[in-house]
Structures are given as C-alpha cells and as structure tokens.
Amino acid sequence: NVITDISIDPTNNYFASSSHDFTIGFFSLINGTLIKKLKFTCEIHMIKFSPCGKYLAAACQNGFVQVYKVDDIINNKNPKPFIKIETQTKESAAWLDFSPGSEFIAFSADPNSLSIYSFSKNCMISLEGHTNLPEFLSFSKKSCKYLISLSSKEKQIRI
C-alpha cells in the first residue's frame, strides 16, 4: 500500500518503512532483507529511530504513539511495544521526533495537539498555542531545550 515514511537507524545497520496497510517493515540496510514485519490495527503515519538507536517509534492513526525496543524487534518473534503513549486528544498521532539524547519524544495529534513525553519521568506535558495541526516538528540536534513546530494552515512556526 502507500508507504508513509522511512527511517534509518543511527548505526546505519537497519531501516524501517511504515505504510497505510497497517504494517512497519524492519529491514537490514546492509543487504536489504526484511527482518521483521510489525502488524498494527491502524494506519501508521510516521516512524522514527531514536538518536541512541535503542528505540523505534510509530505515530498511529488510533491515537497512540507506540515505541519499540530495536533489540526486541530483532530478537523476538512477536515484539510488543515497550510503551504506548496515548495522545491527549485520543485522536490520530501525526508527526514525531526524539530529543538528541533520546530522553524525550515529541508528537503532534489531531486537531492541534503538541505533546512531549519524558521516558525517565514517565510523564507528558502539552504545549499550547497551535490552532491547527502541527505538520512538522523537530528537536534541536544539539539540545532538548528547543523544539520547532510548523502549522502550514496557520502559516506559523513556533519554537
């Protein structure tokens, strides 16, 4: 079906693709072989490897961000999410990014939600200000202190 995203892990050993057919393909970047196919019950909008290489996150249509341990994907027949984070609005998760140290994950969700989840503190905060869905977001590559988000309908970038 339609491929929605691709991501390469920081070690350059693996890549993943997400699709509207409710799957994530996990591949060897070295020889291109399929290692595992993860099946979901909904469309996957975006995937992202963490900068530390330990995690693979998926923004899901069903209102969750699911985070898997890469080692579990490789070594387990039926890997389960390490953590499932429900969006504040319980609506579709759209965009996501990990902080440089992989301590945080930020994600947007319909209709205009922007949240940051802390793995170490097991808590989430919401950032206010957008009146439409942030269609892009990215942490600074040097520090988790800066997050930039874009809503094209608002014609605004927020930092």
Secondary structure in CASP SS format (residue, H / E / C, confidence):
PFRMAT SS
TARGET T0000
AUTHOR 0000-0000-0000
METHOD secondary structure of the structure
MODEL  1
N C 1.00
V C 1.00
I E 1.00
T E 1.00
D E 1.00
I E 1.00
S E 1.00
I E 1.00
D C 1.00
P C 1.00
T C 1.00
N C 1.00
N C 1.00
Y E 1.00
F E 1.00
A E 1.00
S E 1.00
S E 1.00
S E 1.00
H C 1.00
D C 1.00
F C 1.00
T E 1.00
I E 1.00
G E 1.00
F E 1.00
F E 1.00
S E 1.00
L C 1.00
I C 1.00
N C 1.00
G C 1.00
T C 1.00
L E 1.00
I E 1.00
K E 1.00
K E 1.00
L E 1.00
K E 1.00
F C 1.00
T C 1.00
C C 1.00
E C 1.00
I E 1.00
H E 1.00
M E 1.00
I E 1.00
K E 1.00
F E 1.00
S C 1.00
P C 1.00
C C 1.00
G C 1.00
K C 1.00
Y E 1.00
L E 1.00
A E 1.00
A E 1.00
A E 1.00
C E 1.00
Q C 1.00
N C 1.00
G C 1.00
F E 1.00
V E 1.00
Q E 1.00
V E 1.00
Y E 1.00
K E 1.00
V H 1.00
D H 1.00
D H 1.00
I H 1.00
I H 1.00
N H 1.00
N C 1.00
K C 1.00
N C 1.00
P C 1.00
K C 1.00
P C 1.00
F C 1.00
I E 1.00
K E 1.00
I E 1.00
E E 1.00
T C 1.00
Q C 1.00
T C 1.00
K C 1.00
E C 1.00
S C 1.00
A E 1.00
A E 1.00
W E 1.00
L E 1.00
D E 1.00
F E 1.00
S C 1.00
P C 1.00
G C 1.00
S C 1.00
E C 1.00
F E 1.00
I E 1.00
A E 1.00
F E 1.00
S E 1.00
A E 1.00
D C 1.00
P C 1.00
N C 1.00
S E 1.00
L E 1.00
S E 1.00
I E 1.00
Y E 1.00
S E 1.00
F C 1.00
S C 1.00
K C 1.00
N C 1.00
C E 1.00
M E 1.00
I E 1.00
S E 1.00
L E 1.00
E C 1.00
G C 1.00
H C 1.00
T C 1.00
N C 1.00
L C 1.00
P C 1.00
E C 1.00
F E 1.00
L E 1.00
S E 1.00
F E 1.00
S C 1.00
K C 1.00
K C 1.00
S C 1.00
C C 1.00
K C 1.00
Y C 1.00
L E 1.00
I E 1.00
S E 1.00
L E 1.00
S E 1.00
S C 1.00
K C 1.00
E C 1.00
K C 1.00
Q E 1.00
I E 1.00
R E 1.00
I C 1.00
END
